[in-house]
Amino acid sequence: MKNQGRWYLFFFLTPILLWLFLLILLPHMDLLIMSFRAEDDYGDLVWSFANYLNFFDEPIYWATFARTALYSILVTVLTFIIALPVSFYITHVVSPKFSGFLMLLLLLPFWVSELVRVYGWMILLRESGVINHFLVQLGILEKPVEMLYNDAAMILGLVYTSMLFMVVPLISVLESLDRALIEAAYDLGANMWTVLVRIIIPHSMPGIVSGSIVVFMLTLGNYLTPNLMGGKNSLWFTEQIYNQFIASFNWNQGSAFGFLLLVLSSLIIWAGLKLTGQKLSKVVK
């Protein structure tokens, strides 16, 4: 029986380990090696930190990353502000027979690709789009205005594409919140703000941190939405990586930028965990 159990374990673990090694570990190891290779004066590849040092030598690189990180934090905060009341409404306000239907409505947009969803917003916001048409028809605007290709449109698109990844963790933790605690707080004279700060947010903290990590990482590494909705002036760090790989065909520099993005984003997440007093092992459960 023990041998049979070992064979079962080997049978189920082998595909997972192969997937992790072949599709994640091996390509990243190759990119890591490439990131430490640079051309010398004779055009030969040598081991060097030059690709990483270029990040700090060129102001456009680290300034773009700082901008990307700040906007990713802003998107994460805005996503949380919108997702918390939605999650609380689904779990504790609406009738349980309708909560599943509301969750389905949240999931429906994510059944299509991100490209289709972004183009949907572009159709709404463009100068000849639906929103401009109705604003002109209602007399609010004299002529259509361009609502795309700016930071506000880019942030709107990023919040929209990340919303589900904040709502799902919040719903999972809010389902375990005892309504009697909220009722008791109101009976003792607490207002809505006190209930939110003293009961709802502390109880939801594992879900908040878990959702924030996912949203932050997805936003930081997003390429499609900033490029399409932010336009040429979006200055997103993933565009710098794309340009190194595709436009300049400098895979060594692109690999270094990719690992810098990974390391710096991990440091930001570590700082966030320290500030909130959460442990990663507790958050990922």
N, C-alpha and C positions, 0 to 999 in steps of 0.2 A: 504493500500500500504506500510505503514511503517513497519507493522508487517511482510508482505511478504518479504520486503527487508532485514529485520533482519534475517528471516529464511534462505534466500539465503546466507547471510554473514556467518551465523552459519554453513550452509551446506558445504561451500567451505573452511572455516577456520578450521573446526574440523579435517579433515585428516592431514592438515599441522601441527597443534598443537600436535596431537597424534604422528605423525612421529618425531617431534622435542623432545617430552618428552620421548617416549618409546625407541627410537633408538639412541638418542644423550644425552639428559640431564640425564636420569635415569642411564644408564651405567656409565657415567662419575661421577655421584654422588657416585655410589657404589665404583668405583675405588678410588675416593678421600678419602672415609672413610677407605678403605683398606690401603691406603698409610700412614695413621696415626696409624696403628695397628702394633705392634711388640711383639715378644715373650720375656717374662721376664726370670729370672733364673729358674723358675719352669715350663717353657713351656707354660704358659698361655698368651693369647693375652691381651695386655694393650695399652692404648693410649700413643703414644710416637712420638717424632720427630727423632727417631733413623734412620729410613729409609732415611730421607732427609740428616741427618748429615753424613751418610755413603758415600754420594756423594762427600763430601769434605775431608773425612778422607782417602779415597783411591785415590792416584794420578792418577791411570789408568782411573778412571771414569771422573773426570773433565778434564783431558788431552785429553781424547777421545772426549768429548763434544766440547772442544775448537778446536780441529782438524776438527771435523765435521762442526762446524759453519764457520770456515775459508774457508774450501773447498766449502761449500754451497754458501758463498758470491762470491767466485771465479767462480763457475758455473753460478751464476746469472749474473755476469759481462760478462762472455764469451757468454752466451746466448743472452744478449742484444746486444753485438757487432755484432753478426751474424744476429740476427733477425731484427735490424733496417734497414740495406740496403735491405734485402729481402722484408720487409714490404713497404718500400718506392718505390721499383721497382714495386711491385704489384699495388700500389695505384696511382703512378704518372708517371711511365715510360712506362710500357707495355700498349698496347691497352686495353680499358675496356672490349672488347669481349673475351680477353684471361685471364683477371684477375680472373674470376670465375674458369677457368680451372686450373690455378696455385694454387688457394686456395684448389681445390680438390686434387691436387697432395700433398699438405701439409697435408691434412686430411687423405689421404689413409693409411699411416703407423699406424695411431691411431685407425684404424678400427679393428686391432688385439690387443691382450693383450700385456702388457709390457714384459711378459716372452718371447713371441715369438720374439719380437723386439730385446731383449737383446741377445737371442740365435743366432739371425741373425748376430749381431756384433761379437759374439764369433766365429761363423763359419768363418767370414772374418779374424779375428785377430789371431786365434790360430796358433800354430806352423805348423800344416798341413793344414792351411786354404788357402783361395783364394789369399789373398794379398801376402803371403809368396811364394806361387806357382809361381805367375807372376814375382815377384822380382828375384827369382832364375832362372826362364826361361830367363829373360832379362839380366842376368849376373850382376845385381846390388848387389845381395847377393850370397856368396859362398854356404851357407847352411841356412835353415830356422831358424828364431829367434822367441822366444816367446814374442809376443806383448801383451799378456793378463796378468792379475794378477799383475797389478801395478797401481799407482795413475793416470798416464796419460790415460790408458784405462778406468779406472773408471770415470774420468772426462768426457771423450768422450761420454761414455754411458749416463751419467747424463745430459749432454747438449742436446744430441739427444732426450732423453725421455721428456725433458722439453721445447723443442723449440716451440711447438704449443702454449703453455700457455703464451709465450711472444709475439709471432707474432700476435695473434688475438687482444689483446688490442691495440697494436701499429697500426694495420691496421684500427681499429675503430676510432682512433684519427687522423691518417694521412689522412683519407678520407675527413675530414673537413678542411684540410689545403688548403688555396687558392694558386693556382699556381702563381697567379699574384704577390704575395709577393716575391717568389723566383726569378721570372723574373725581378722584379724591383730591387732586390738586386744585381743581375748580371749587370743590366744596370748602376747601381751606382758604379760599380767597385769592388764589393765583390767577393772573391774567394769561392771555394767550402767549405773550412773549416769554413769561416765566416758564410756562409749560414747555415751550419750544427749547429754551436754553437749558433748563434743569432736567428735563425728562427725555424729550424726543431726540435731541442731538446727541447727548451722552450714550443713549441706548443704541443709536444708529452709527456710532463712531466707527466700528469695524467695517460696515458697509460703505460709509463715506470715504474712508481711507482706501479701501479696495477699489471702489469706483473711480476715485480721483487718480489712483496710480494708472489704471487702464486708460482713462480719458486723456491724462497727461501724456502718456507714452504714445498713444495713437495720434494725438494732435501734433506732438513734436515730430513724429516721423511721417506725417501726412505730406503728400506731394501734390495730389490731384486737386484738392479743394483750394489751397492757396494759389496754385498756378492758374486755375480757371476763373475763380471768383475774385482773387486779389489782383490779377493782372501782372504786368511786368514789374510793378513797383512793390510787389508783395515781400520780396527779400526774405524768403524762407530758406532755412539752412539745407533742407533736402534738395532744393534747386542747385545749391552749390555742389552737393555730392553728385547730382545728376549731370551737371556740366562737366565735372572732372571725369566721370565715367564715359559719357556719351559724346559730349561736344569736344572736349580736349583729348579724349581717349587716354587719359592719364589714370590708369587703374590703381597705381600705387598711391597717388595722392587721394583718390576717391576712397580707397580702403582706409587710409588714415583718418579721413574726415568721418567716415562711418563709425569707426571705433571711438573717435573723440565724442561723437554724438551719444554713443552708448555709455561711455564712462561719465560724461558730464551729466547726462540725464539721470543716471544711477545715483550720482552724488546729490542731485536735487531731490530725488525721492527719499534718499537716506535722511537728508535734512528735514524733509516734511514729516517723516516718521518720528524723528527725534522731537520735533516741535509739538506733535500731537500726542506723544507718549505711547504710541502704538508699536507693536512688534510685528514684523513681517510674517512670522509663523502663525500669529493669531489672525491676521488680516486675510491670508490666503485660504483659510479653512472654508 
